[in-house]
Amino acid sequence: MSDTQQKVVALTGASSGIGEATARLLAASGMKVVVGARRTDRLQKLVEEIRAAGGEAEFKPLDVTRRDDMEAFVAFAEARFGRVDVLVNNAGVMPLSPLAALKTGEWDQMIDVNVRGVLNGVAAALPRFQAQGGGHFVNVASVAAHQVYPTCAVYSATKYAVWAITDGIRQEHPDIRATIISPGVVESELAETITDPTTAAAIREARTVALKADVIARAIRYAIEQPAEVGVNEIIVRPMGGAF
C-alpha cells in the first residue's frame, strides 16, 4: 500500500451530501475512514456499505458544536486506527435569509456549526498533529467564502472565517497541511435548512445546475493524495455556466 492508502481520515458531517460521498470515495481508495454526525442511523448504514465493499470504516455520534464531542470523536479515531492523519471539517448549515428578516437564532446556528465546529476540530486534532510531526486539515467552506450575495451575509461571514482559520493554520504550522475546499452549488441537504420562503425559491432555481457531491469528494481526495512536501491550500469548484 502507498502512504496515502494507509491514511486515517476523520470526517464530520458524514451522514449525507459531500461528507457521505467523501467517506465512500476515500474508503474505496484504501484509506481508513471514521465518520461522525448526529444522525447515527445513516452513519451505521454508510459504514456497513463501505465494509461490504471492502473498505475500512467506523462511526461515532458527533455534534460538532460540542468541544467534548469533537475531542471524543478524534480520540476514538486515534484509538481505533492508531493515529489520525487527516481531519475533514465538513459539517455545516446554510439557513440563508435577508438580514432584515432578523432570524437571529439561525445566525447563531451558523456561527455555532460553521465556525465553532471547525475550531473544535482544530482544538481536537492540532495537538495530535503536532505530537506526530504532521497532519492535514481539510476544511470545507464555499464560494461564499469569497463573495457575498444577497441573503448570504451571515453564511458568507462564517465561511470567510473558515478561510481565515485554514490559512492561519498554514502560516503558523509549516509541518501541517491545511486545505480549504470551496464548492459552488452542489446537490445536498443544505438548502433544506432555509426557512425564508423567498430565499428558498431562489436557491431552488440556482440549484438546477448543481454538481454531484462526488465531484467535491474527488477534490478532497486530490488534496490528500499529494506528496508530503506539497500543500494544496485552496480549491474552488463550480458548475460550468453557473453563477455560484
N, C-alpha and C positions, 0 to 999 in steps of 0.2 A: 504494500500500500504506500501511496505518497503521503507526505506530511499533511497535505490538505485533506485527504480521505480520513485521516485519523483524528481530525479536529473535533472537539466537543463544542457544540453550539447551543447556547441557551437562548430561547426565543419567546418574547412576550406577545400578547395579543394574537395567539396562535389558533383560536377557535374558528376563525373564518378568514376570508379575504387574503390579503398579502401574507399574513402570518401563516395561515394554513398552507398556502401554495409554497411558501419558502421552506417550511418544515418538510414537505413531501420532496421537494427538489433536492435539498441538501442531504436528506437521508438517502435518496436514490443515488446521490453522488458519492456515497460512502461515509459521510460524516455522521457522528452520533449527535442526536438532537434531543433536547429537553424542552418541552413546550409548556407554557403557562398561560392561563386565562381564568376568568371566573366561571365560564360555562364548562364544567368538568365532564359533562356527558359528551360534548363534542370532542374534547381533548382525548377522552378514552377511546372513542371511535377512531379518531385520527391516528393515535398510537397503534391501535390494533391493525389498522390498514397498512401502516408503514411496516410493522413487523411482518405482516403477511406477505409483503412484497420483498422481504429480505433485509430490511433496514433495521437500525438500532434506534429506539426511541423510548423516552419516559415522559410522564407528565406530572405536574403538580398544580393544584389550585393556586391562583395568584391574583391579588388585587394590587396593581402597581402603585396605587396611591398610598399604600401602607408600607412604610420602610421596613418593618419587621417581616412582612410578607416577602418583599423582594430579597431581603437578606436570606431568608429561609429557602427561597427558590434557587438562588445561586449556590447556596451551601448544599442543597440537595443534588444539584447537577454535579458539583465537585465530588461529593461523596459517592455518587453512583458511578462516575467515569474517571475519577482520579484527578481531574483538573477541569477548568473551563477556559477555552481558547477564544471564544467569540461570544459577545452578548449582543443580540439584536433587539434593540429597544423599538418595538413596532406598535405597541398598544397606543391607541389614540381615539379621540372622539371629535365630531365635527358638526355640532348643532348651530349652523350658521343662522344669522338674523341681523337685521339692521340695528345699529346701536340704539336708535330711538325706541325700539321695542323693549328695551331695559330688561332683557332676560338675564338678570344678574346671576341666577342660580346656574344657568348654562355657561356663563362666563367662568364661574368658579369651577365648574366641572371640567372645562377645557384646560384651565390652568393646573388643576389637580392631576389630571391624567396625562396631558401632553407635555407639561413641564416638570412637575414634581415626580411624575412617573419615571421620566428619563433620569432625573437627578438621583432618584432612589436606586436606579440601576447602576449609575456611576458609583454611588456610595458602596454598593454591594460588591461590584466587580473590580473596581480600581485597586484596592489593596491587594487583591489576589493577583492581578496582572503584574503589579509592582514586585510582589514576592517571587513570582515565577520568571520574571525578566521579560515579559511581553504579553500581549493580548490584543484584542481587536474589538472596538465598539463600532457597531453599525447602527446608526440612528436614523429612523425613517421620519422624514419631515414631509415636505410638499412643495409644489411650485409656489404655494402661498408663503413659503419662507423667503421668497424673492420678490414678490409683488403683492400689493394689497388690492383687493377687489371689493366692490360694494357688498355688504352683508358679511364680509370676511375679516373685519378688522381685528377682532379678538382672536379668531383662529390663526390669522397670519401672525399676530403677536406671539402666540405660543410656538409657532413653527420657526419664526425668526429666532426665538430663544433656543430651540433645539439646534439650529445652525450655529449660534454663538457658543453653546456648550460644547458642541462637537469640535469646532475649531480651537476652542480653549484647550481641550484635551490634546489635540495635535501639537499645539505650541508648547505646552507645559511638559509633555511626556514624549520625547522623541523615540522612545523604545516601544511605545504603544500605538497601534494603528487606530485611526479614527476616520470613519466614513459616514458621510451624510447622503442618504438616498432621497431624492425629491421627486415623487411621482406627480404627474399630471392626473387627469381624470382616469380613474380605474374602477372597474367593477368591484364593488364591496358593499358592506352594510353601513358604511359611514353616513350616507345620506339619509338613512332611516332614523337618525337621531335629530333631524331637523324638524322643529315643531312650528316654525313660522310658515304658513301656507304659501305665501307668495314666493318666498325663497325656495321652498321645496319644489314648487313647479318649475322654477328657473333651473334648478340643479338637475331635475329630471331631463330637461331639454338638453343641457350641456353634456349629460352622460350618454347621449345617443352614439357618441364616438369613443366610449370608454375602452381602455385597454383591458385585457385579461390580467388577472392577478399574477399569473406565472411569468409575465413579462418583467415585472418588478422583482420577482424571485430570482430570475436569471441575472439581473443587475447586481443583486446582493451576492449571489454565488460568484460572479466575476470579481467583485472586490475581495472576497475571502480567498479566492484561488490564487491571487497574485503572490509572487515570491516574497519572502520575508522582508527584503530590502525595498519593496515597492509599496508606497502608500497611495491608495486611491482615495482622495479626500472628498470628492463630490461627484455624484451622478444625477443628472436631471433627465427624466424620461417622460416624454409627452406623446400623445397620439398624433400621427401625421394629420395636418389640417385642422387640428383642434385649437381652440383659443387657450385652453388651460392644460 
